[in-house]
Amino acid sequence: MTTINLTSDVGDAAHDVITKILDMVSIHDLPEDNHPLQLNDPMAHTRTIQLLATLKEALQELPLKCCQVFIRHRLEGYSQAEIARKLDISVNMVEKFMIRAARHLRDRLQDHILD
């Protein structure tokens, strides 16, 4: 498996992904029991920082096109066909990259799930 170290452009993209993920749902709209920053939990802020760091690392571990596909589809809302055209790959490859990225992120973020 070949991975690349993301340079500043893709590093910035990973930062943008984290920002978009945080902006997807207003923190004020979350039910109290799902709220990441519970006032009675002094470790919530630390866990959030650790989660974001792990997410950034996990995105950087993905091959470049795999990361691009994930960002464009899940966060920017492009269709698989649009991504295929923009990246000059088949729709089938877009689907494969999405599956790979989802599995990788699930595996890497598993430790951050609260019981």
Backbone hydrogen bonds, N-H to C=O, Kabsch-Sander energy under -0.5 kcal/mol:
donor,donor_aa,acceptor,acceptor_aa,energy
3,T,1,M,-0.5
6,L,4,I,-0.6
11,G,7,T,-3.4
12,D,8,S,-2.8
13,A,9,D,-1.6
14,A,10,V,-2.5
15,H,11,G,-2.0
16,D,12,D,-2.5
17,V,13,A,-2.3
18,I,14,A,-2.1
19,T,15,H,-2.2
20,K,16,D,-2.7
21,I,17,V,-2.8
22,L,18,I,-2.2
23,D,19,T,-1.5
24,M,20,K,-0.9
24,M,21,I,-0.8
25,V,21,I,-0.5
29,D,26,S,-1.6
30,L,26,S,-0.5
30,L,27,I,-0.7
34,N,31,P,-1.8
35,H,31,P,-0.7
35,H,32,E,-0.9
38,Q,36,P,-0.6
41,D,38,Q,-1.9
44,A,41,D,-1.5
47,R,43,M,-2.6
48,T,44,A,-2.3
49,I,45,H,-2.3
50,Q,46,T,-2.3
51,L,47,R,-2.6
52,L,48,T,-2.4
53,A,49,I,-2.1
54,T,50,Q,-2.4
55,L,51,L,-2.6
56,K,52,L,-2.4
57,E,53,A,-2.4
58,A,54,T,-2.8
59,L,55,L,-2.4
60,Q,56,K,-2.0
61,E,57,E,-1.4
62,L,58,A,-0.7
62,L,59,L,-0.8
67,C,63,P,-2.5
68,Q,64,L,-2.6
69,V,65,K,-2.6
70,F,66,C,-2.2
71,I,67,C,-2.6
72,R,68,Q,-2.7
73,H,69,V,-2.5
74,R,70,F,-2.3
75,L,70,F,-0.7
75,L,71,I,-1.4
76,E,71,I,-1.7
77,G,73,H,-0.6
78,Y,72,R,-2.7
83,I,79,S,-2.2
84,A,80,Q,-2.5
85,R,81,A,-2.2
86,K,82,E,-2.6
87,L,83,I,-2.7
88,D,84,A,-0.8
88,D,85,R,-0.5
89,I,84,A,-2.1
94,V,90,S,-1.8
95,E,91,V,-2.4
96,K,92,N,-2.2
97,F,93,M,-2.9
98,M,94,V,-2.4
99,I,95,E,-2.3
100,R,96,K,-2.5
101,A,97,F,-2.8
102,A,98,M,-2.7
103,R,99,I,-2.5
104,H,100,R,-2.5
105,L,101,A,-2.9
106,R,102,A,-2.4
107,D,103,R,-2.6
108,R,104,H,-2.7
109,L,105,L,-2.3
110,Q,106,R,-0.6
110,Q,107,D,-0.6
112,H,109,L,-1.9
113,I,110,Q,-1.5
